[in-house]
């Protein structure tokens, strides 16, 4: 699969087959992540890989507790809402299962600085900007391998609790969870809103 094909075919998937991703494929995908641009050539990124059910349950327990109260609210939105609301209603009930049922859960950590969560200037965001480049590389590499990814961004102190459970150092932050696996043949698909480059490009001035 070439680069443009991977870009246009990449979709967030929340339903996976019961099939394990081979170790060598996982390694290729993480290596693709490590090719992302990084400030000062530091690559202060580490990856905790969860494969065993017990390890997943221990790290994902906070998601289950946070999601369950919202499910009743979403039932009407799933049928009558805007595309954005329908996507939310599709995604929220699967926040736990889309990770738990994935072959692997990747926890990408980045080394933070004192200003990354309360930036004084744009350059304070360098560590968090570069980890999102890593994450996008992982998504595209997974697509090129015939795989797919789900993603959840931690809410509140959820990320801190997960970091503590997996033994991450205090100065490393978790920007998201990534579920990696083979997409289910009957996977649920949210409506996509399409945009054209011609509608977003401003040549010379806005």
SVG drawing of the C-alpha trace seen along z (x, -y; Angstrom):
<svg xmlns="http://www.w3.org/2000/svg" viewBox="-34 -38 53 53">
<polyline fill="none" stroke="black" stroke-width="0.4" points="0.0,0.0 1.5,-3.4 1.4,-6.5 -1.6,-8.2 -3.6,-5.0 -2.8,-4.6 -3.8,-8.2 -7.1,-7.9 -8.0,-4.5 -7.1,-5.2 -10.2,-5.1 -10.7,-4.8 -12.0,-1.3 -13.7,-0.2 -14.6,3.4 -11.8,6.0 -11.3,9.6 -10.1,12.1 -6.7,12.4 -3.3,11.5 -1.0,9.1 2.5,10.8 5.3,9.4 7.3,8.5 4.4,6.4 4.0,4.6 7.7,3.8 7.5,2.4 4.7,0.2 6.5,-1.2 9.6,-1.8 7.4,-3.8 6.3,-5.9 9.9,-6.5 10.6,-8.1 8.4,-11.1 9.9,-14.6 11.1,-15.5 12.4,-18.6 16.2,-18.7 16.5,-15.1 15.5,-13.9 12.8,-11.3 11.8,-11.2 9.1,-8.6 8.4,-5.3 5.8,-2.7 4.1,-0.4 2.5,2.6 -0.5,4.4 -1.3,7.8 -2.4,10.0 -6.1,9.7 -5.1,9.1 -2.7,6.2 -5.4,4.6 -8.0,4.9 -5.7,3.3 -4.9,0.3 -8.3,-0.2 -10.4,0.1 -10.8,-3.7 -12.4,-3.9 -15.2,-1.5 -16.0,-3.5 -16.1,-6.8 -18.2,-5.6 -21.1,-3.7 -23.1,-6.7 -23.2,-8.3 -24.6,-5.4 -28.3,-6.1 -28.0,-9.7 -26.5,-8.6 -29.2,-6.3 -31.4,-9.0 -28.4,-10.9 -27.3,-7.8 -30.5,-7.9 -31.4,-11.6 -28.2,-13.6 -25.7,-15.4 -22.9,-13.4 -20.6,-14.6 -23.2,-13.5 -23.7,-10.2 -20.0,-9.5 -19.8,-10.3 -22.8,-8.1 -21.1,-5.3 -17.7,-5.7 -18.6,-6.3 -20.2,-2.9 -17.1,-1.3 -14.4,-3.2 -13.6,-0.2 -14.3,2.7 -12.5,1.1 -9.3,1.3 -10.0,4.4 -10.8,6.4 -7.9,5.1 -4.9,7.4 -2.6,4.9 -3.0,1.7 -0.2,-0.7 0.4,-3.4 2.7,-6.1 4.3,-8.1 6.3,-11.3 8.7,-13.1 7.1,-16.4 8.5,-19.8 7.2,-22.3 5.3,-24.3 3.7,-21.6 0.3,-21.7 0.4,-25.4 2.4,-26.8 3.9,-30.3 4.6,-30.2 4.1,-27.8 7.5,-26.2 6.5,-25.0 4.2,-22.6 7.1,-20.8 7.0,-17.6 3.2,-17.1 3.3,-18.2 5.9,-15.6 4.2,-12.7 1.1,-13.4 3.3,-13.0 4.4,-9.7 0.8,-8.6 -0.2,-9.6 2.8,-7.5 1.5,-4.6 -2.0,-4.9 -0.7,-5.1 1.7,-2.2 -1.1,-0.1 -3.3,-0.9 -0.4,0.1 -0.2,3.4 -3.9,4.1 -4.6,3.3 -6.5,0.6 -6.4,-1.5 -8.8,-2.9 -7.9,-5.8 -9.0,-7.3 -7.7,-10.5 -7.6,-10.2 -10.1,-12.3 -9.2,-14.1 -6.6,-12.3 -7.2,-9.0 -3.9,-9.2 -2.0,-9.7 -3.7,-6.7 -2.8,-4.5 0.8,-5.8 1.1,-4.9 -0.2,-1.4 2.2,-0.6 5.2,-2.2 5.8,-5.2 8.2,-7.9 6.4,-10.9 7.6,-13.2 6.2,-11.1 2.6,-11.8 0.1,-9.6 -1.6,-11.5 -3.9,-8.6 -4.5,-4.9 -4.2,-3.1 -6.0,0.1 -4.3,2.1 -5.7,5.0 -7.4,6.6 -10.7,4.8 -13.9,6.8 -15.6,7.6 -18.9,6.1 -17.3,3.2 -19.4,0.1 -18.6,-2.9 -19.5,-6.5 -20.6,-8.9 -17.7,-10.9 -17.8,-14.6 -15.6,-15.3 -13.6,-18.5 -11.8,-19.5 -8.3,-21.2 -9.7,-23.9 -12.1,-25.0 -9.4,-25.2 -6.4,-26.8 -5.6,-30.5 -3.0,-31.5 -1.0,-34.6 -3.5,-35.7 -6.6,-34.5"/>
</svg>
